[in-house]
Structures are given as structure tokens and as C-alpha cells.
Amino acid sequence: MHKVKDKGVLITGAGRGIGKRLAIGFASRGARVGLLARSKAELDLADLEIEHAGGTSLRLRASVCDFEQMAAAVDRMKTQYGTIDILICAAGLQGPIAPLAETSPKVWAETIETNLIGVMHSCRAVLPHMIEKRSGKIIVISGRGGAGPRPWFSAYAASKAAVVRMVETLAEEVRDHNIQVNAMAPGGTYTSMTDEILKAGDRAGWKENEEAQQVRLTGGIAPEKQIQLALFLASEASNHISGKLLHVNDDWKKLEHANLSRDIYTLRRTQKTSKEDS
């Protein structure tokens, strides 16, 4: 069991979906969770669920798109809990579902603003505190399109590929400060994004629609599986892992006592063989 008891955990997008599931999971293990989201109603409900289960949480109403709001939320959590040990960036939009040629540039840019700039704002707000205390864990939720093409979801795919490369880059910057930064691909799981795909119908493509229907029927990846990987990445057991993209279906448990090569679980493509070079 990876211990997070009494750790200060700030989770963006904690009002619903994967962010809320992770918030409830960490709170149930004794973490002191900062719930950050834009919706007061969703924050109130998540806070109530955690309270009824005996956990500790703090509601922080803010938008990741506004750095001043993020900085104020971080200051409030530091005042309340004394520290922020772990940041989980789960706030995100699916954005437009359509061919790029038919997509509103404004809506496309809004997706980048939330999914990429929002992650930057979140990291920028907590990093001075983590650097000062020379420890910290940052986990960024990736998604489909982060490591490969995703037609009709260009804004989402581009933003997720960008945050994975940001994770790799930031990990190198803060390595000497004992801060680990990783991306986590949660797998297909039922959220409001699933309903958006189903509502889009043919515009999402038959494959996406078929997979969304299956996720709605089964629920997709079990929340506990996502929580376990997040707990591992938030714990001291993963101190030797940074700048990586791990999927819930990877055999990540073997990594606890294994050294990793520089390129494994990164966004980089495999180099050409000598035969291909010739």
C-alpha cells in the first residue's frame, strides 16, 4: 500500500469525472485533499461525499485558465494544510468533435487554454512551494491522442500530446529539486466526455462511437485501477520515476524496484535501426 496519509494533495478538475474519483480515493487513504473546480455545486457534492466517508477536503473554486485564481487557491490550501505535497492535474475539456476544416478556431483554442495552459498554470502555482521544501509530486492526466493521432479530436489530441512533452521537459528542469513529474493515461472510463462522443454520433467516427458505447455499458476502466496507479506515482516508491507517461494497463508494478532506461515510457519514437538507416 502506497501511503499518502496526511499529505496535502491538490486536484484540479475535482468536481467530476476522473478528478473526483481520484479525490475520493486519496481522501479515503487519509490524504488532505484540495478540491479545485469552477462549479460550486460540483465542489459541494464532492466535498460532502468525502466528509461522509470520514475524509478531509477543502473546496477551492477557481479556473485553471486564470493564473491569479490558481495562485490564490494554492495560497489558501497552504494556509489551511501547511503544505502541498502532490499536485494532480485532472481538469480538461474534450473540445470540438469534428474535422479540423469544420471546427471553430475559437473553440479549438479554448480547449488548448484549459488542457495545456491550465496545466502550466497549475504547475507554475505550486512549483515555488515544492522547490522551497525540496520535494513534490506532480501527476498530469493524459488521454487518447497523447501518444498517437486521434482524428476528429484534433484539439484534444494536440493538447494531450503537448502536456506529455511538457511533463518530460519539466521533469528535467526540477529533477535536482527532488520533484517528480509524470503523466498518467487513465484509459477509457465513463465520464461526461463519453456522453459527448455518443451525442456527436457519426461526427466522432464509428470507432470512437463504438468504444464509447462499450464504455457506457461497462463503465470502462475501474476507478480503483486508476487510483492505484496515481497512488504509486504520488508515493516515495516512485521517486526514481520522472518524465514518464504511464498507462493504467501498463505493467507498472514491476517499476517499483526497477531502473528505467531514459526512453522507456516517453513520447519519443523508437530510433531507426541501422538497416533502415542504410
TASUL-V937508 format. One record per run of one state. SS is the DSSP state (h for helix, s for strand, l for the rest). FROM is the first residue (numbers start at 1). TO is the last residue. Records with the same first field share a line. If there is no record, write none. Layout:
SS = FROM-TO, FROM-TO
This chain:
l = 1-7, 13-16, 29-31, 38-39, 53-55, 62-66, 82-85, 90-99, 103-104, 134-135, 142-153, 178-178, 186-188, 190-191, 205-205, 219-219, 221-222, 235-235, 239-244, 248-251, 258-273, 278-278
s = 8-12, 32-37, 56-61, 86-89, 136-141, 179-185, 189-189, 220-220, 245-247
h = 17-28, 40-52, 67-81, 100-102, 105-133, 154-177, 192-204, 206-218, 223-234, 236-238, 252-257, 274-277
